[in-house]
């Protein structure tokens, strides 16, 4: 395996590998870069088979970002190859992974005896919306409350949607992220590094990024991109400052309206834990899948 530390030099190789093997929603070069914490270094790991891993190396651990950039029969093996090599470093005590349920099961079956998989740290549920069947009029009893709140919101407020890449006041966008983090519940993980980096990077790599402005004040953002080698869009960003009652639902509906209006069919609306999943269930997604975050150590 070859390890690439210079992301600028490795970018063409990484993007070509994503183009060839990418399939997960977060297989996006810029999003990978946005996700890196200050105490980590991005390291792209390429195998002799032409596939690879997006990794982040910390002081005493490593993270494999998203799923392997590999064909299905190579996804578990490339992680094993990586473990064998990375644990040769005396500084690395633990490797973090986030894998879809079927891939995690395969990984555990094939994990060599000199490694140990720790219990799941947390699980994310990812809803899939079918925009071809989703009705923006929100008909029926199920949507009665949402329908009422949406009508009231647009009656009571002046609303505009602005291209985030052209939005000048970046500090106001950072303030949204900070307000969002403060309001999240204790047991609901709220990471914000990627969002601040996204703003600083002017939303590079996103097919759409929009600022939701209410009564002249930016209060939320939506955005995302097409998942490689699929016909599915990823709604990566949906974040707001909690400044108005039911703002989260209104922002979510803006995203769905934009997606349907631009002809998207299937949309992955992003992973979340229990509270966020219960919220997204209100919009009747067609299906869900799960990813599991856990770590591996050497015995």
Secondary structure as GFF3:
##gff-version 3
##sequence-region A 1 299
A	DSSP	beta_strand	2	4	.	.	.	ID=ss1
A	DSSP	alpha_helix	7	21	.	.	.	ID=ss2
A	DSSP	alpha_helix	29	34	.	.	.	ID=ss3
A	DSSP	beta_strand	41	46	.	.	.	ID=ss4
A	DSSP	beta_strand	52	57	.	.	.	ID=ss5
A	DSSP	beta_strand	61	69	.	.	.	ID=ss6
A	DSSP	three_ten_helix	72	74	.	.	.	ID=ss7
A	DSSP	alpha_helix	75	86	.	.	.	ID=ss8
A	DSSP	beta_strand	94	100	.	.	.	ID=ss9
A	DSSP	alpha_helix	101	110	.	.	.	ID=ss10
A	DSSP	beta_strand	115	117	.	.	.	ID=ss11
A	DSSP	beta_strand	122	130	.	.	.	ID=ss12
A	DSSP	alpha_helix	144	156	.	.	.	ID=ss13
A	DSSP	beta_strand	159	163	.	.	.	ID=ss14
A	DSSP	three_ten_helix	164	166	.	.	.	ID=ss15
A	DSSP	alpha_helix	170	183	.	.	.	ID=ss16
A	DSSP	alpha_helix	193	200	.	.	.	ID=ss17
A	DSSP	beta_strand	208	214	.	.	.	ID=ss18
A	DSSP	beta_strand	217	226	.	.	.	ID=ss19
A	DSSP	beta_strand	232	240	.	.	.	ID=ss20
A	DSSP	alpha_helix	247	261	.	.	.	ID=ss21
A	DSSP	beta_strand	266	272	.	.	.	ID=ss22
A	DSSP	alpha_helix	274	281	.	.	.	ID=ss23
A	DSSP	beta_strand	287	298	.	.	.	ID=ss24
###
